[in-house]
Amino acid sequence: MASGKEIRTKIRSVQNTRKITKAMEMVAASKMRKAQDRMRSARPYAEKIRRLAANLAAANLTDYRHPFLTPREGEAKRIGVILVTTDKGLCGGLNTNVQRVVLNAMQDWEAKGASEICATAIGNKGLGFMQRMGADVISQAVHLGDTPHLEKLIGPVKVMLDKFQNGELDAVHIAFTRFINTMKQEPSLEQLLPLSGERLGTPESSWDYLYEPEPQVVVDEMLVRYVEALVYQAVAENMASEQSARMVAMKAASDNAKNVIGELQLVYNKTRQAAITKELSEIVGGAAAV
């Protein structure tokens, strides 16, 4: 059995760890509320631009069809994936779950004959995962902080969009963690390009537009902005999920540390009681011998 001094050292060590996890839990709870507000405030813009893009896609634009709306013939052989993860750890299985989804999807694509798979990594954890996988990482965005900034995302995402627009890719997918509630976040893998009718939705009525300067310029700019809004919303959802998962993980760690401290305290009391009993027995034995 360990000595009383060793047990006291362990108790102090666990207590110090609990202070850290408790502080991280409180910080994550504060950041979680801000991240959720930021995510919800971005949804109205995403919905408005989605409706506008759907109506533009359904409008009569003579023979022009934007590449983002044009599906490729046959099975997709050249695929791009945008993986959204966190920059930091200590958030439970958040990153592991979305990485597992991407890994399974990549294996399925390769089994179906995909000849090229390239990746854009948003977040340190996703970048490390793709590098360990030996994937072709064509762009990356790391150290985003606690607030997503569109100007930091546009460059890496544009590399992937340009490859699709130039015909170098047949499809682009985005993987992120969707925020459901504080206790539940689920990994999601969605097709980003070409934009499907399911994602755009069907407009309730046909709108007629006056274009300035001309339809092609307006549609090109609008659809690029729409895809950027989708990526921004995915990053915002992922950040809200990150803070929620970290808060839950740190709360579980604090509770476990409390239980460990209680168990160690019980062992320490037993050890101390055994030592006192032994000393008393030795005193009594010595007195009897005298």
JOMOCOR-V71358 format. One record per pair of residues at least 24 apart in sequence whose C-alpha atoms are under 8 Angstrom apart, sorted by sequence separation. I is the first residue (numbers start at 1). J is the second residue. If there is no record, write none. Layout:
# JOMOCOR-V71358
I;J  I;J
This chain:
# JOMOCOR-V71358
99;126  164;193  95;125  99;129  95;126  77;109  79;114  192;227  77;113  78;114  81;117  83;119  85;121  86;122  87;123  88;124  89;125  120;156  77;114  78;115  79;116  80;117  81;118  82;119  83;120  84;121  85;122  86;123  87;124  88;125  120;157  76;114  77;115  78;116  79;117  80;118  81;119  82;120  83;121  84;122  85;123  86;124  87;125  77;116  78;117  79;118  80;119  81;120  82;121  83;122  84;123  85;124  86;125  80;120  82;122  85;125  86;126  120;160  85;126  84;126  83;126  87;142  87;143  178;234  185;241  87;144  174;231  177;234  87;145  176;234  179;237  176;235  178;237  179;238  182;241  177;237  178;238  185;245  176;237  177;238  179;240  183;244  176;238  179;241  182;244  183;245  178;241  182;245  177;241  183;248  157;228  102;175  154;228  82;157  98;175  98;176  98;177  153;232  80;160  150;232  94;177  148;232  101;187  101;188  102;189  148;235  101;189  148;236  80;169  98;187  78;168  79;169  82;172  84;174  97;187  98;188  78;169  79;170  80;171  81;172  82;173  83;174  84;175  85;176  94;185  77;169  78;170  79;171  80;172  81;173  82;174  83;175  84;176  85;177  77;170  78;171  79;172  80;173  81;174  82;175  83;176  84;177  94;187  146;239  76;170  79;173  81;175  76;171  68;164  68;165  67;165  72;170  71;170  72;171  35;146  35;147  31;146  71;194  69;193  70;194  68;193  69;194  70;195  68;194  69;195  67;194  68;195  69;196  58;203  54;200  53;200  54;201  55;202  59;206  94;241  54;202  55;203  58;206  59;207  94;242  51;200  54;203  59;208  50;200  51;201  84;234  55;206  84;235  91;242  94;245  51;203  55;207  64;216  86;238  91;243  66;219  85;238  86;239  92;245  61;215  66;220  84;238  91;245  92;246  68;223  91;246  86;242  90;246  91;247  92;249  91;249  90;249  90;250  56;219  53;222  53;223  53;226  50;226  49;226  46;226  46;229  46;230  46;233  43;233  42;233  39;233  39;236  38;236  39;237  35;236  36;237  39;240  35;239  36;240  35;240  32;240  35;243  32;243  31;243  32;244  29;243  28;243  29;244  28;244  28;246  29;247  28;247  25;246  26;247  25;247  24;247  25;248  25;249  25;250  24;250  25;251  22;250  21;250  22;251  21;251  21;253  22;254  21;254  18;253  19;254  18;254  18;257  17;257  18;258  15;257  14;257  15;258  14;260  15;261  14;261  11;261  11;264  10;264  11;265  7;264  7;267  8;268  7;268  4;268  4;271  3;271  4;272  1;271
